[in-house]
């Protein structure tokens, strides 16, 4: 259903507001560069600090620009089940192809609580759902058993796995089957993830190197492991630089160097430091982006 290089879109700001013109241009550029799918208002899009009005705007703009050229997977997660349902309803109304829903953060639900949270959203909105499992940010780690239980629901179609556990996609594949769409949430380990049963990556690095990221996945899909490894090695400095400080500050600074966005982020995040900027610049030069 979804595969390849799927970008976790940044949300450009200008003078504290969402820069709709820059965002639309950015989405169109991503698609023309070969990106296979787009994810608006994920963590990289600073969803925690967007208002509901801004959230809905960014999803609608993405669908408008994509025009069916690539899938739009809208971030609609929340630690409030009712809020997640409302955001998912809007995503469906706007024309998104799927919803990316993060495990509830801060509440620390049990595995049963996780199941009931996703089931409630599933039952309320007829839209494919990708579970976003990222224990490093939300504390909770959904077990393979819970995911297998959820996968029996017809619209629970896959997972964005940001655990960095390369045994996890294989265990998930064996437990649930090859049709369950496994997408990596960890750029630096994407080739290992693909080898263990994954089919793609929801990528931060693709914001600034969309063509290279897409080419890596295309090489994998056609069985060209030599080319995949070549691109993997080229991209590594970028993957590391994008997380030299809390994301998305480094990637927004990188995008500013490409003229795609200001480097602005919203509090409590702050722009990339002088030291962080130097790391980002060095990586971009090494890869030939600047």
C-alpha positions in Angstrom: 0.0 0.0 0.0 2.7 2.5 1.0 6.4 2.0 0.3 9.6 3.7 -0.5 10.8 7.1 0.7 8.0 9.0 2.5 9.0 12.4 3.8 8.0 13.6 7.3 7.4 17.1 6.2 8.7 20.2 8.0 6.2 23.0 8.5 7.8 26.3 7.4 7.1 29.3 9.6 7.5 33.0 8.8 7.1 35.6 11.5 5.6 33.0 13.8 2.9 31.8 11.4 2.6 28.8 9.0 4.1 29.9 5.7 1.5 28.4 3.4 3.2 29.5 0.2 6.5 28.1 1.2 4.8 24.9 2.4 3.0 24.3 -0.9 6.1 25.0 -2.9 8.0 22.5 -0.6 5.4 19.7 -1.1 5.5 20.2 -4.8 9.3 20.2 -4.9 9.3 17.0 -2.9 7.1 15.2 -5.3 9.0 16.4 -8.3 12.2 15.2 -6.7 10.8 11.7 -6.6 9.5 11.3 -3.0 7.0 8.4 -2.9 4.7 9.8 -0.2 4.3 12.7 2.2 3.4 13.0 5.9 2.1 16.4 7.0 1.9 17.3 10.7 4.0 14.6 12.2 6.5 15.3 14.9 8.9 16.7 12.3 6.1 19.1 11.3 5.9 20.4 14.9 2.4 19.1 15.4 2.6 19.5 19.2 2.8 23.3 18.8 0.4 23.8 15.9 -3.1 24.9 16.7 -6.0 22.7 15.5 -6.7 25.3 12.8 -3.1 25.2 11.6 -3.1 21.4 11.8 -6.2 21.2 9.6 -4.7 23.9 7.2 -1.4 22.0 6.7 -3.3 18.7 6.0 -5.6 20.4 3.5 -2.7 22.2 1.7 -0.8 18.9 1.4 -3.8 17.1 -0.2 -4.4 20.1 -2.5 -0.8 20.1 -3.8 -0.3 16.4 -4.0 -3.3 16.0 -6.3 -3.1 12.2 -6.0 0.5 12.1 -7.4 1.7 10.5 -4.1 -0.1 9.2 -1.0 -0.8 11.7 1.8 -0.5 10.2 5.3 -1.7 12.8 7.7 -0.5 12.9 11.3 -3.6 12.7 13.5 -2.3 11.3 16.8 -3.0 12.6 20.3 -2.9 11.4 23.8 -6.6 12.2 23.9 -8.6 9.5 22.0 -11.4 12.0 21.2 -9.0 14.5 19.9 -7.3 11.9 17.7 -10.7 10.9 16.3 -11.5 14.5 15.5 -8.2 15.0 13.7 -8.6 11.7 11.8 -12.1 12.7 10.7 -10.7 15.9 9.3 -7.9 14.1 7.5 -10.5 11.8 5.8 -12.7 14.8 4.9 -9.7 16.6 3.5 -8.9 13.7 1.2 -5.8 12.1 3.0 -5.0 8.6 2.0 -4.2 7.4 5.5 -3.6 8.6 9.1 -0.4 8.2 11.1 -1.3 7.9 14.7 1.3 8.0 17.4 1.0 5.9 20.6 -0.5 8.2 23.4 2.3 10.1 25.1 2.5 11.0 28.8 -0.6 9.0 29.8 1.3 5.8 29.8 -1.6 3.5 28.8 -1.3 -0.3 29.2 -1.2 -2.6 26.2 -5.0 -3.0 26.6 -5.3 0.8 26.7 -3.3 1.1 23.5 -5.5 -1.5 21.8 -8.7 0.3 22.9 -7.4 3.7 21.8 -6.6 2.5 18.3 -9.8 0.5 18.0 -11.9 3.5 19.0 -10.3 5.6 16.2 -10.6 2.7 13.8 -14.3 2.3 14.5 -15.0 6.0 14.3 -13.3 6.8 11.0 -13.1 4.7 7.9 -9.5 5.5 6.9 -6.3 3.4 6.8 -4.3 3.8 10.0 -0.6 3.5 10.4 0.5 3.0 14.0 3.4 5.2 15.0 5.5 3.4 17.7 8.2 5.7 19.0 9.1 4.9 22.7 11.8 7.5 22.8 9.3 10.3 22.6 6.1 8.8 23.9 7.6 6.4 26.5 5.1 3.6 25.7 6.3 0.8 23.5 3.6 -1.2 21.7 4.3 -4.9 21.9 4.3 -7.1 18.8 1.4 -9.0 20.3 -0.7 -5.9 20.7 0.2 -4.8 17.2 -0.8 -8.3 15.9 -4.1 -8.0 17.7 -4.7 -4.5 16.1 -3.7 -5.8 12.7 -6.8 -8.0 12.6 -8.9 -4.8 12.3 -9.3 -4.1 8.6 -8.1 -0.5 8.6 -5.0 -1.0 10.7 -2.6 -1.4 7.8 0.9 -0.8 9.1 3.4 0.7 11.5 6.0 3.5 11.5 8.6 1.8 13.7 11.0 4.2 15.4 12.3 1.8 18.0 15.7 1.3 16.2 15.3 -2.4 17.1 16.2 -4.2 13.9 14.9 -7.5 15.2 11.4 -5.9 15.6 10.4 -5.8 11.9 11.3 -9.4 11.4 9.3 -10.4 14.5 6.4 -8.3 13.3 6.6 -9.8 9.8 6.6 -13.4 11.2 3.8 -12.6 13.6 1.5 -10.6 11.4 2.5 -11.4 7.8 4.1 -9.7 4.8 1.0 -7.6 3.9 1.4 -5.5 7.1 3.1 -2.3 5.9 6.3 -1.7 8.0 7.9 1.7 7.6 11.1 2.7 9.4 11.1 5.8 11.4 14.9 5.7 11.8 16.9 7.0 8.8 20.3 5.7 9.7 19.1 2.1 10.0 16.7 2.0 7.0 18.6 -0.5 4.9 18.8 -3.0 7.8 15.1 -2.4 8.4 14.3 -3.2 4.7 16.3 -6.3 4.9 14.4 -7.4 8.0 10.9 -7.1 6.4 10.3 -3.3 6.0 9.0 -1.7 2.8 9.9 2.0 3.3 10.9 4.8 5.6 9.1 7.9 6.9 12.2 10.1 6.7 13.5 13.3 8.2 16.5 13.4 5.9 14.2 13.3 2.8 13.3 16.9 3.6 16.6 18.0 2.2 17.8 15.0 0.1 14.6 13.7 -1.4 16.1 12.4 -4.7 18.8 10.5 -3.0 16.4 9.0 -0.4 14.0 7.9 -3.2 16.8 6.5 -5.3 18.0 4.3 -2.3 14.6 2.7 -2.0 14.2 2.3 -5.8 17.6 0.5 -5.9 16.4 -1.8 -3.1 13.1 -2.5 -4.9 14.9 -3.6 -8.1 17.4 -5.7 -6.2 20.4 -3.4 -6.9 22.2 -3.8 -3.6 25.4 -2.3 -4.8 23.7 1.0 -5.7 21.6 0.9 -2.5 24.8 0.5 -0.4 26.5 3.4 -2.3 23.6 5.8 -1.6 23.4 4.5 2.0 27.0 5.5 2.7 26.5 8.9 1.0 23.5 9.7 3.2 24.9 8.7 6.6 26.5 12.1 7.5 23.1 13.8 6.8 21.2 11.3 8.9 23.6 12.0 11.8 23.5 15.8 11.3 19.7 15.9 11.3 19.7 14.7 14.9 22.7 16.6 16.2 20.1 18.6 18.2 16.4 18.1 18.9 14.6 17.6 15.6 13.3 19.5 13.6 15.7 22.3 14.4 18.6 20.8 12.4 16.5 19.9 9.4 14.8 23.3 9.3 18.2 24.9 9.3 19.3 22.6 6.5 16.1 23.5 4.6 16.8 27.2 5.1 20.2 26.7 3.4 18.3 25.3 0.4 15.9 28.3 0.4 12.9 26.1 1.3 12.1 27.4 4.7 13.2 29.8 7.5 15.1 28.0 10.3 12.4 29.0 12.7 10.9 26.5 15.2 8.3 27.1 17.9 9.0 27.1 21.6 9.8 25.1 23.6 12.2 24.2 20.8 14.8 26.7 19.8 16.7 27.1 16.5 19.9 25.2 15.9 22.9 26.4 17.8 26.0 27.7 16.2 27.7 24.4 16.9 24.8 22.5 15.4 24.7 24.6 12.3 28.3 23.9 11.7 27.6 20.1 11.8 24.7 20.5 9.4 26.6 22.6 7.0 29.6 20.2 7.0 27.3 17.2 6.3 25.5 19.1 3.5 28.8 20.0 1.9 30.1 16.5 2.1 27.0 15.2 0.3 27.1 18.1 -2.2 23.9 19.8 -1.3 25.5 23.1 -0.8 
